[in-house]
Amino acid sequence: MSIPEKAIKNNAMTLDQFKDKHYGETGTKKRDVLDAGYENFKIGALIHEARLEKGLTQEELALKVGTTKSYISKIENNIKEVRFSTLKKIVELGLGGHLELSIKL
């Protein structure tokens, strides 16, 4: 039995069903705000995880990128949105990675 079938059988909801019910369907203003907030949260969480994997402190990452520890902290904790140019520096210069971007229509 697949997870959605199990969820229906147990009277549970998938995450998308929950968001549809409480925030509206994709494309509605309330849902778009929620989804945009999640994407910002996800970026911060990914940076945090990668930084720890590389064994760097926020201060060490900030020095490599040319920014402040405070700014890195704000990005990781979803307090401040990161600019694309800064995100690229964080990933490439600070973490030694490669940033990939895609557009889905």
LUMLUM-702843 format. One line per field, with one value per residue (C-alpha): residue number from 1; residue in one letter; x, y, z. Coordinates in nm, 2 decimals. Last residue first. Layout:
<sites>
seq = [NUM / ...]
type = [A / ...]
c1 = [X / ...]
c2 = [Y / ...]
c3 = [Z / ...]
</sites>
This chain:
<sites>
seq = [105 / 104 / 103 / 102 / 101 / 100 / 99 / 98 / 97 / 96 / 95 / 94 / 93 / 92 / 91 / 90 / 89 / 88 / 87 / 86 / 85 / 84 / 83 / 82 / 81 / 80 / 79 / 78 / 77 / 76 / 75 / 74 / 73 / 72 / 71 / 70 / 69 / 68 / 67 / 66 / 65 / 64 / 63 / 62 / 61 / 60 / 59 / 58 / 57 / 56 / 55 / 54 / 53 / 52 / 51 / 50 / 49 / 48 / 47 / 46 / 45 / 44 / 43 / 42 / 41 / 40 / 39 / 38 / 37 / 36 / 35 / 34 / 33 / 32 / 31 / 30 / 29 / 28 / 27 / 26 / 25 / 24 / 23 / 22 / 21 / 20 / 19 / 18 / 17 / 16 / 15 / 14 / 13 / 12 / 11 / 10 / 9 / 8 / 7 / 6 / 5 / 4 / 3 / 2 / 1]
type = [L / K / I / S / L / E / L / H / G / G / L / G / L / E / V / I / K / K / L / T / S / F / R / V / E / K / I / N / N / E / I / K / S / I / Y / S / K / T / T / G / V / K / L / A / L / E / E / Q / T / L / G / K / E / L / R / A / E / H / I / L / A / G / I / K / F / N / E / Y / G / A / D / L / V / D / R / K / K / T / G / T / E / G / Y / H / K / D / K / F / Q / D / L / T / M / A / N / N / K / I / A / K / E / P / I / S / M]
c1 = [0.71 / 1.01 / 1.32 / 1.65 / 1.95 / 2.26 / 2.52 / 2.86 / 3.05 / 3.37 / 3.17 / 3.28 / 3.38 / 3.12 / 2.82 / 2.86 / 2.96 / 2.66 / 2.43 / 2.58 / 2.50 / 2.15 / 2.07 / 1.99 / 1.67 / 1.71 / 1.57 / 1.56 / 1.79 / 2.07 / 2.04 / 2.05 / 2.35 / 2.54 / 2.47 / 2.58 / 2.90 / 2.98 / 3.05 / 3.35 / 3.28 / 3.58 / 3.55 / 3.17 / 3.24 / 3.50 / 3.26 / 2.97 / 3.20 / 3.33 / 3.35 / 3.27 / 2.96 / 2.87 / 2.87 / 2.67 / 2.40 / 2.37 / 2.37 / 2.09 / 1.89 / 1.91 / 1.80 / 1.52 / 1.39 / 1.39 / 1.20 / 0.95 / 0.87 / 0.80 / 0.56 / 0.37 / 0.34 / 0.22 / -0.04 / -0.19 / -0.19 / -0.35 / -0.15 / -0.10 / -0.42 / -0.54 / -0.36 / -0.53 / -0.68 / -0.44 / -0.14 / -0.27 / -0.33 / 0.02 / 0.16 / -0.03 / -0.33 / -0.43 / -0.76 / -0.57 / -0.70 / -0.63 / -0.28 / -0.22 / -0.34 / -0.11 / 0.19 / 0.15 / 0.00]
c2 = [2.60 / 2.49 / 2.71 / 2.56 / 2.69 / 2.50 / 2.64 / 2.46 / 2.39 / 2.50 / 2.61 / 2.97 / 3.06 / 2.86 / 2.82 / 3.14 / 3.34 / 3.22 / 3.29 / 3.64 / 3.71 / 3.56 / 3.79 / 3.61 / 3.67 / 3.77 / 3.62 / 3.26 / 3.13 / 3.03 / 3.37 / 3.56 / 3.36 / 3.43 / 3.80 / 3.81 / 3.62 / 3.91 / 3.92 / 3.87 / 3.51 / 3.34 / 3.55 / 3.48 / 3.11 / 3.13 / 3.34 / 3.10 / 2.82 / 2.57 / 2.19 / 2.14 / 1.93 / 2.20 / 2.46 / 2.23 / 2.18 / 2.56 / 2.65 / 2.39 / 2.51 / 2.87 / 2.78 / 2.57 / 2.86 / 3.09 / 2.82 / 2.77 / 3.14 / 3.14 / 2.85 / 3.02 / 3.35 / 3.16 / 2.97 / 3.30 / 3.46 / 3.17 / 3.01 / 2.68 / 2.58 / 2.74 / 2.79 / 2.55 / 2.29 / 2.31 / 2.31 / 2.00 / 1.82 / 1.91 / 1.78 / 1.45 / 1.41 / 1.14 / 0.95 / 0.63 / 0.48 / 0.81 / 0.82 / 0.46 / 0.52 / 0.83 / 0.62 / 0.34 / 0.00]
c3 = [-1.57 / -1.37 / -1.35 / -1.24 / -1.05 / -0.96 / -0.72 / -0.72 / -0.40 / -0.23 / 0.08 / 0.12 / -0.24 / -0.43 / -0.20 / 0.00 / -0.31 / -0.51 / -0.22 / -0.20 / -0.57 / -0.53 / -0.24 / 0.09 / 0.27 / 0.63 / 0.95 / 0.81 / 1.08 / 0.83 / 0.66 / 0.98 / 1.11 / 0.79 / 0.82 / 1.19 / 1.10 / 0.86 / 0.49 / 0.27 / 0.16 / 0.32 / 0.63 / 0.66 / 0.64 / 0.92 / 1.13 / 1.08 / 1.19 / 0.94 / 0.96 / 0.59 / 0.69 / 0.94 / 0.66 / 0.43 / 0.70 / 0.77 / 0.40 / 0.34 / 0.64 / 0.52 / 0.17 / 0.31 / 0.52 / 0.22 / 0.02 / 0.31 / 0.32 / -0.05 / 0.00 / 0.28 / 0.09 / -0.22 / -0.01 / 0.13 / -0.21 / -0.40 / -0.67 / -0.50 / -0.33 / 0.00 / 0.32 / 0.57 / 0.34 / 0.05 / 0.30 / 0.47 / 0.14 / 0.03 / 0.36 / 0.32 / 0.53 / 0.78 / 0.81 / 0.86 / 0.53 / 0.35 / 0.48 / 0.39 / 0.04 / 0.02 / 0.15 / -0.10 / 0.00]
</sites>
